[in-house]
């Protein structure tokens, strides 16, 4: 896949989301500062050009928006997870909109992506999730024990940001991601009956 000056936004289930997305398209990720100190993983994401946001400092979002805008204007792709944290893969959280301002300022596109980890029978694979009280070591161990882990990345129609507010673009991106996510869950429930 070839693209440039695009902001990818996706629901967030696991640290492996980053590797899955980066295997399709090279992107700079926006991540919480705490990840930088994680063993091995922190080193790898730092080396890949990740932009780290300090969520304990309210004004840091403005710095990240400016850096992300610059990246998009330099024809780089960026990606972030607007839920701000991971879930177990059975639901989605509300999306935060502040970083979307960078795509509007850079006159870039938003490309929504739905992430889904199915088991062989199609239901959400809870063992792929890095959520709740699960530690990084426990998560890595769980994933390594899965015989054939699968991730589905549903790349949806890009959204032009020109003339829109960050709230409207964020709402639209969440709606299309949620629609695909619900369809994927409903498909499994339909097979159960």
Backbone as CSV, one residue per row, in Angstrom:
resi,resn,N_x,N_y,N_z,CA_x,CA_y,CA_z,C_x,C_y,C_z
1,UNK,0.847,-1.171,0.000,0.000,0.000,0.000,0.894,1.237,0.000
2,UNK,0.630,2.157,-0.903,1.409,3.385,-0.980,0.490,4.568,-0.731
3,UNK,0.881,5.385,0.202,0.136,6.602,0.497,1.080,7.570,1.187
4,UNK,0.679,8.829,1.269,1.502,9.813,1.967,0.588,10.882,2.542
5,UNK,1.094,11.583,3.544,0.341,12.646,4.210,-1.043,12.174,4.646
6,UNK,-1.077,11.018,5.270,-2.329,10.436,5.726,-2.245,10.145,7.216
7,UNK,-3.330,10.454,7.923,-3.437,10.106,9.327,-4.343,8.884,9.439
8,UNK,-3.771,7.782,9.870,-4.544,6.570,10.108,-5.054,6.601,11.543
9,UNK,-6.322,6.289,11.730,-6.895,6.180,13.073,-7.568,4.820,13.177
10,UNK,-7.407,4.185,14.340,-7.934,2.829,14.502,-8.375,2.593,15.935
11,UNK,-9.262,1.619,16.101,-9.554,1.146,17.450,-8.318,0.419,17.962
12,UNK,-8.227,0.245,19.280,-6.976,-0.224,19.879,-7.241,-1.410,20.804
13,UNK,-6.612,-2.546,20.499,-6.808,-3.763,21.271,-5.515,-4.250,21.908
14,UNK,-4.402,-4.117,21.208,-3.158,-4.716,21.680,-1.952,-3.930,21.182
15,UNK,-0.824,-4.150,21.848,0.435,-3.586,21.359,0.752,-4.137,19.975
16,UNK,0.217,-5.307,19.651,0.474,-5.901,18.337,-0.247,-5.156,17.211
17,UNK,-1.209,-4.287,17.548,-1.858,-3.451,16.521,-0.801,-2.659,15.750
18,UNK,0.180,-2.150,16.485,1.229,-1.320,15.895,2.010,-2.110,14.848
19,UNK,2.393,-3.318,15.195,3.161,-4.156,14.262,2.315,-4.557,13.055
20,UNK,1.043,-4.860,13.306,0.155,-5.247,12.198,0.012,-4.103,11.205
21,UNK,-0.274,-2.903,11.706,-0.441,-1.755,10.817,0.859,-1.393,10.107
22,UNK,1.966,-1.428,10.847,3.256,-1.073,10.257,3.717,-2.109,9.225
23,UNK,3.176,-3.322,9.271,3.539,-4.327,8.267,2.874,-4.036,6.917
24,UNK,1.816,-3.228,6.935,1.091,-2.872,5.709,1.572,-1.542,5.146
25,UNK,1.736,-0.570,6.041,2.113,0.774,5.615,3.033,1.390,6.667
26,UNK,4.181,1.923,6.259,5.057,2.554,7.253,4.428,3.850,7.772
27,UNK,4.309,3.938,9.088,3.711,5.112,9.720,4.509,5.502,10.960
28,UNK,4.390,6.770,11.337,4.885,7.239,12.639,3.700,7.141,13.586
29,UNK,3.895,6.473,14.693,2.822,6.339,15.659,2.883,7.453,16.690
30,UNK,1.736,7.763,17.251,1.628,8.673,18.378,1.241,7.796,19.561
31,UNK,2.046,7.844,20.616,1.822,6.949,21.751,2.066,7.669,23.068
32,UNK,1.511,7.113,24.122,1.731,7.690,25.452,3.192,7.530,25.846
33,UNK,3.690,8.502,26.584,5.098,8.566,26.973,5.560,7.327,27.731
34,UNK,4.679,6.708,28.512,5.046,5.546,29.321,5.616,4.411,28.477
35,UNK,5.172,4.286,27.245,5.628,3.190,26.381,7.135,3.281,26.132
36,UNK,7.661,4.486,26.139,9.086,4.686,25.877,9.965,3.920,26.876
37,UNK,9.476,3.708,28.084,10.270,3.030,29.125,10.043,1.519,29.159
38,UNK,9.169,0.977,28.317,8.935,-0.466,28.306,10.177,-1.190,27.790
39,UNK,10.545,-2.313,28.398,11.712,-3.060,27.917,11.533,-3.511,26.464
40,UNK,12.551,-3.432,25.697,12.639,-3.841,24.292,11.625,-3.090,23.417
41,UNK,10.356,-3.216,23.718,9.302,-2.595,22.918,9.482,-1.076,22.876
42,UNK,9.800,-0.475,24.026,10.015,0.969,24.088,11.166,1.406,23.198
43,UNK,12.228,0.618,23.199,13.382,0.906,22.346,12.980,0.852,20.874
44,UNK,12.232,-0.185,20.504,11.836,-0.365,19.103,10.936,0.765,18.614
45,UNK,9.941,1.146,19.428,9.045,2.206,18.972,9.738,3.562,18.953
46,UNK,10.698,3.757,19.849,11.469,5.004,19.819,12.279,5.082,18.532
47,UNK,12.936,3.981,18.160,13.750,3.944,16.940,12.907,4.108,15.672
48,UNK,11.614,3.781,15.747,10.764,3.891,14.558,10.181,5.293,14.382
49,UNK,10.603,6.236,15.242,10.159,7.616,15.067,8.843,7.948,15.741
50,UNK,8.432,7.157,16.705,7.175,7.402,17.412,7.195,8.779,18.075
51,UNK,6.066,9.460,18.010,5.886,10.734,18.700,5.224,10.426,20.041
52,UNK,5.874,10.797,21.133,5.365,10.469,22.464,4.664,11.668,23.085
53,UNK,3.481,11.415,23.630,2.713,12.458,24.297,2.697,12.192,25.796
54,UNK,2.970,13.238,26.553,2.914,13.162,28.004,1.502,13.545,28.422
55,UNK,0.693,12.558,28.735,-0.717,12.818,29.030,-0.942,13.446,30.397
56,UNK,0.122,13.561,31.206,-0.026,14.224,32.506,0.105,15.736,32.373
57,UNK,0.568,16.190,31.210,0.698,17.633,30.954,-0.326,18.010,29.889
58,UNK,-1.327,18.754,30.311,-2.444,19.092,29.416,-1.979,19.780,28.123
59,UNK,-0.996,20.658,28.219,-0.529,21.410,27.049,0.285,20.567,26.076
60,UNK,0.651,19.355,26.469,1.486,18.543,25.588,0.750,18.147,24.313
61,UNK,-0.569,18.098,24.362,-1.344,17.780,23.158,-1.070,18.803,22.056
62,UNK,-0.936,20.089,22.427,-0.654,21.128,21.427,0.693,20.883,20.758
63,UNK,1.694,20.448,21.539,3.019,20.142,20.974,2.914,18.980,19.991
64,UNK,2.171,17.942,20.361,2.020,16.770,19.495,1.246,17.137,18.223
65,UNK,0.221,17.962,18.356,-0.523,18.401,17.161,0.412,19.125,16.202
66,UNK,1.266,20.007,16.736,2.208,20.741,15.885,3.212,19.796,15.211
67,UNK,3.775,18.858,15.971,4.740,17.908,15.402,4.071,16.997,14.368
68,UNK,2.845,16.582,14.644,2.118,15.716,13.718,1.765,16.465,12.443
69,UNK,1.370,17.719,12.583,1.085,18.557,11.411,2.324,18.661,10.529
70,UNK,3.476,18.907,11.148,4.732,18.988,10.398,5.036,17.671,9.678
71,UNK,4.839,16.554,10.363,5.081,15.236,9.737,4.191,15.036,8.523
72,UNK,2.913,15.374,8.664,1.981,15.219,7.538,2.363,16.141,6.376
73,UNK,2.785,17.340,6.677,3.201,18.281,5.626,4.484,17.830,4.931
74,UNK,5.275,16.994,5.613,6.487,16.438,5.012,6.202,15.090,4.342
75,UNK,4.927,14.838,4.065,4.473,13.657,3.325,4.650,12.349,4.089
76,UNK,4.738,12.425,5.410,4.792,11.217,6.218,3.370,10.779,6.566
77,UNK,3.227,9.501,6.868,1.974,8.968,7.387,2.115,8.860,8.897
78,UNK,1.035,9.153,9.602,1.024,8.999,11.051,-0.167,8.137,11.440
79,UNK,-0.100,7.573,12.631,-1.204,6.749,13.119,-1.357,6.957,14.613
80,UNK,-2.603,7.020,15.039,-2.851,7.017,16.474,-4.174,6.331,16.760
81,UNK,-4.335,6.007,18.026,-5.504,5.274,18.499,-6.313,6.225,19.372
82,UNK,-7.370,6.830,18.817,-8.069,7.893,19.536,-8.848,7.442,20.770
83,UNK,-8.945,6.145,21.024,-9.554,5.707,22.279,-8.639,6.062,23.455
84,UNK,-7.344,6.171,23.188,-6.391,6.539,24.224,-5.918,5.382,25.080
85,UNK,-6.496,4.214,24.900,-6.106,3.013,25.631,-6.650,1.799,24.874
86,UNK,-6.298,0.626,25.338,-6.758,-0.598,24.683,-8.046,-1.113,25.329
87,UNK,-8.752,-1.960,24.583,-9.921,-2.680,25.103,-9.660,-4.177,24.916
88,UNK,-10.610,-4.991,25.351,-10.443,-6.439,25.187,-10.881,-6.931,23.808
89,UNK,-11.294,-6.008,22.937,-11.675,-6.385,21.577,-13.137,-6.744,21.409
90,UNK,-13.958,-6.511,22.449,-15.395,-6.793,22.352,-16.224,-5.515,22.269
91,UNK,-15.599,-4.362,22.435,-16.286,-3.075,22.408,-15.282,-1.972,22.067
92,UNK,-15.805,-0.779,21.853,-14.952,0.383,21.593,-15.281,1.488,22.579
93,UNK,-14.287,2.288,22.897,-14.446,3.434,23.783,-14.667,4.699,22.947
94,UNK,-15.107,5.789,23.583,-15.206,7.067,22.850,-13.842,7.486,22.307
95,UNK,-13.863,8.242,21.207,-12.642,8.744,20.596,-12.354,10.152,21.103
96,UNK,-11.078,10.421,21.374,-10.627,11.768,21.710,-10.229,12.467,20.405
97,UNK,-10.517,13.763,20.288,-10.368,14.431,18.986,-9.182,15.373,18.855
98,UNK,-8.467,15.692,19.934,-7.482,16.783,19.860,-6.416,16.565,18.787
99,UNK,-5.872,15.361,18.659,-4.775,15.124,17.710,-5.261,15.157,16.258
100,UNK,-6.541,14.926,16.037,-7.106,15.007,14.681,-6.916,16.410,14.103
101,UNK,-6.761,17.410,14.961,-6.546,18.775,14.485,-5.337,18.855,13.554
102,UNK,-4.357,18.004,13.771,-3.159,18.010,12.917,-3.509,17.694,11.466
103,UNK,-4.398,16.747,11.246,-4.802,16.402,9.876,-5.544,17.567,9.222
104,UNK,-6.351,18.260,10.000,-7.071,19.430,9.470,-6.079,20.536,9.139
105,UNK,-5.153,20.802,10.062,-4.164,21.871,9.832,-3.275,21.568,8.628
106,UNK,-2.958,20.298,8.412,-2.082,19.903,7.302,-2.860,19.651,6.006
107,UNK,-4.197,19.797,6.069,-5.062,19.499,4.923,-4.809,18.086,4.414
108,UNK,-4.702,17.174,5.358,-4.446,15.763,5.050,-5.760,14.986,5.068
109,UNK,-5.660,13.695,4.875,-6.821,12.809,4.962,-6.726,11.977,6.226
110,UNK,-7.887,11.560,6.703,-7.972,10.594,7.800,-8.351,9.263,7.155
111,UNK,-7.637,8.217,7.497,-7.953,6.894,6.953,-8.322,5.983,8.124
112,UNK,-9.621,5.735,8.323,-10.050,4.886,9.431,-9.723,3.415,9.168
113,UNK,-9.336,2.725,10.241,-9.008,1.296,10.159,-9.679,0.583,11.338
114,UNK,-10.382,-0.488,11.036,-10.943,-1.319,12.094,-10.006,-2.494,12.329
115,UNK,-9.612,-2.677,13.592,-8.742,-3.785,13.993,-9.607,-4.839,14.674
116,UNK,-9.444,-6.090,14.267,-10.216,-7.182,14.872,-9.343,-8.437,14.912
117,UNK,-9.301,-9.084,16.071,-8.560,-10.330,16.243,-9.556,-11.471,16.431
118,UNK,-9.748,-12.312,15.414,-10.694,-13.429,15.568,-10.005,-14.708,16.047
119,UNK,-10.773,-15.530,16.734,-10.336,-16.900,17.000,-10.622,-17.697,15.729
120,UNK,-10.193,-18.965,15.649,-10.511,-19.760,14.457,-12.011,-19.854,14.169
121,UNK,-12.846,-19.751,15.214,-14.293,-19.813,14.977,-14.908,-18.434,14.745
122,UNK,-14.099,-17.372,14.820,-14.558,-16.041,14.441,-14.877,-15.072,15.560
123,UNK,-15.052,-15.550,16.804,-15.345,-14.603,17.878,-14.088,-13.831,18.263
124,UNK,-14.236,-12.741,19.026,-13.052,-11.966,19.415,-12.060,-12.818,20.207
125,UNK,-10.805,-12.730,19.826,-9.761,-13.484,20.521,-9.258,-12.657,21.692
126,UNK,-9.811,-12.907,22.865,-9.483,-12.127,24.061,-8.024,-12.282,24.477
127,UNK,-7.376,-13.361,24.053,-5.980,-13.573,24.408,-5.042,-12.633,23.648
128,UNK,-5.509,-12.042,22.578,-4.700,-11.074,21.839,-4.743,-9.690,22.483
129,UNK,-5.723,-9.459,23.350,-5.902,-8.137,23.948,-4.842,-7.854,25.006
130,UNK,-4.404,-6.616,25.026,-3.502,-6.124,26.069,-4.294,-5.068,26.815
131,UNK,-5.154,-5.522,27.711,-6.081,-4.617,28.376,-6.254,-5.016,29.833
132,UNK,-6.870,-4.109,30.581,-7.123,-4.389,31.985,-5.837,-4.451,32.783
133,UNK,-5.719,-5.473,33.614,-4.560,-5.619,34.492,-3.449,-6.481,33.887
134,UNK,-3.594,-6.881,32.632,-2.589,-7.711,31.972,-1.275,-6.942,31.852
135,UNK,-0.174,-7.578,32.247,1.136,-6.943,32.089,1.662,-7.220,30.684
136,UNK,2.682,-6.473,30.294,3.292,-6.680,28.977,3.839,-8.102,28.858
137,UNK,4.515,-8.583,29.885,5.082,-9.945,29.854,3.966,-10.973,29.716
138,UNK,2.872,-10.809,30.462,1.738,-11.734,30.362,1.132,-11.696,28.963
139,UNK,1.020,-10.502,28.394,0.448,-10.355,27.066,1.317,-11.034,26.007
140,UNK,2.618,-10.800,26.082,3.534,-11.443,25.130,3.432,-12.959,25.252
141,UNK,3.409,-13.460,26.479,3.304,-14.897,26.717,2.002,-15.461,26.146
142,UNK,0.881,-14.769,26.399,-0.414,-15.217,25.869,-0.396,-15.298,24.350
143,UNK,0.141,-14.255,23.714,0.153,-14.213,22.248,1.071,-15.291,21.678
144,UNK,2.229,-15.505,22.307,3.153,-16.532,21.813,2.571,-17.940,21.941
145,UNK,1.627,-18.130,22.834,1.008,-19.454,23.017,-0.136,-19.727,22.026
146,UNK,-0.553,-18.708,21.289,-1.623,-18.891,20.303,-1.017,-19.534,19.069
147,UNK,-1.606,-20.662,18.664,-1.011,-21.434,17.562,-0.978,-20.639,16.252
148,UNK,-2.088,-20.074,15.864,-2.137,-19.298,14.621,-2.868,-17.983,14.873
149,UNK,-2.188,-16.995,15.462,-2.883,-15.723,15.708,-3.221,-15.027,14.392
150,UNK,-4.382,-14.409,14.368,-4.857,-13.724,13.160,-5.300,-12.320,13.544
151,UNK,-4.964,-11.360,12.698,-5.481,-10.003,12.845,-6.144,-9.621,11.525
152,UNK,-7.288,-8.978,11.633,-7.955,-8.417,10.464,-7.825,-6.904,10.538
153,UNK,-7.340,-6.303,9.476,-7.270,-4.851,9.369,-8.216,-4.435,8.251
154,UNK,-9.260,-3.751,8.606,-10.253,-3.299,7.626,-9.981,-1.826,7.329
155,UNK,-9.366,-1.548,6.167,-9.082,-0.181,5.761,-10.341,0.384,5.109
156,UNK,-10.912,1.400,5.713,-12.184,1.961,5.272,-11.934,3.168,4.380
157,UNK,-12.981,3.773,3.876,-12.821,4.902,2.951,-12.174,6.096,3.658
158,UNK,-11.134,6.679,3.041,-10.503,7.875,3.628,-11.497,9.037,3.740
159,UNK,-11.254,9.898,4.702,-12.107,11.050,4.966,-11.296,12.318,4.715
160,UNK,-11.778,13.173,3.827,-11.115,14.464,3.583,-11.415,15.386,4.760
161,UNK,-10.413,16.104,5.215,-10.570,16.962,6.401,-10.905,18.412,6.070
162,UNK,-10.726,18.819,4.819,-10.940,20.210,4.457,-12.365,20.634,4.808
163,UNK,-12.458,21.782,5.485,-13.766,22.348,5.810,-14.479,21.673,6.969
164,UNK,-13.813,20.766,7.677,-14.459,20.065,8.788,-13.801,20.449,10.108
165,UNK,-14.513,20.240,11.179,-13.931,20.433,12.506,-13.330,19.108,12.956
166,UNK,-12.441,19.177,13.936,-11.838,17.937,14.431,-12.896,17.040,15.070
167,UNK,-13.909,17.658,15.693,-14.964,16.859,16.308,-15.790,16.118,15.258
168,UNK,-16.102,16.804,14.155,-16.916,16.147,13.122,-16.146,15.026,12.433
169,UNK,-14.860,15.252,12.157,-14.040,14.217,11.515,-13.863,13.024,12.462
170,UNK,-13.608,13.316,13.736,-13.433,12.248,14.715,-14.707,11.433,14.853
171,UNK,-15.844,12.109,14.909,-17.133,11.415,15.012,-17.366,10.517,13.794
172,UNK,-17.101,11.042,12.615,-17.286,10.267,11.390,-16.359,9.053,11.356
173,UNK,-15.093,9.250,11.725,-14.135,8.133,11.742,-14.592,7.052,12.721
174,UNK,-15.032,7.458,13.904,-15.487,6.472,14.894,-16.709,5.718,14.382
175,UNK,-17.632,6.432,13.745,-18.848,5.788,13.235,-18.532,4.696,12.208
176,UNK,-17.611,4.989,11.264,-17.320,3.978,10.243,-16.519,2.809,10.828
177,UNK,-15.603,3.121,11.761,-14.856,2.038,12.417,-15.815,1.176,13.229
178,UNK,-16.717,1.815,13.973,-17.688,1.095,14.801,-18.626,0.254,13.945
179,UNK,-19.056,0.778,12.807,-19.951,0.017,11.923,-19.294,-1.279,11.480
180,UNK,-18.053,-1.198,11.028,-17.340,-2.403,10.598,-17.097,-3.337,11.770
181,UNK,-16.758,-2.779,12.922,-16.524,-3.577,14.122,-17.796,-4.340,14.515
182,UNK,-18.933,-3.643,14.529,-20.211,-4.289,14.874,-20.601,-5.342,13.840
183,UNK,-20.338,-5.057,12.566,-20.640,-6.039,11.520,-19.826,-7.305,11.725
184,UNK,-18.577,-7.118,12.114,-17.704,-8.277,12.346,-18.208,-9.096,13.522
185,UNK,-18.627,-8.420,14.595,-19.184,-9.118,15.756,-20.521,-9.770,15.415
186,UNK,-21.383,-9.053,14.662,-22.689,-9.587,14.295,-22.553,-10.803,13.394
187,UNK,-21.550,-10.802,12.523,-21.307,-11.942,11.645,-21.068,-13.200,12.467
188,UNK,-20.297,-13.050,13.543,-20.036,-14.183,14.417,-21.324,-14.623,15.110
189,UNK,-22.102,-13.681,15.632,-23.329,-14.044,16.336,-24.318,-14.714,15.396
190,UNK,-24.372,-14.277,14.137,-25.263,-14.901,13.160,-24.878,-16.353,12.915
191,UNK,-23.571,-16.641,12.934,-23.110,-18.020,12.725,-23.464,-18.919,13.911
192,UNK,-23.639,-18.315,15.094,-23.932,-19.086,16.289,-25.372,-19.617,16.311
193,UNK,-26.264,-18.995,15.536,-27.681,-19.388,15.571,-28.033,-20.420,14.516
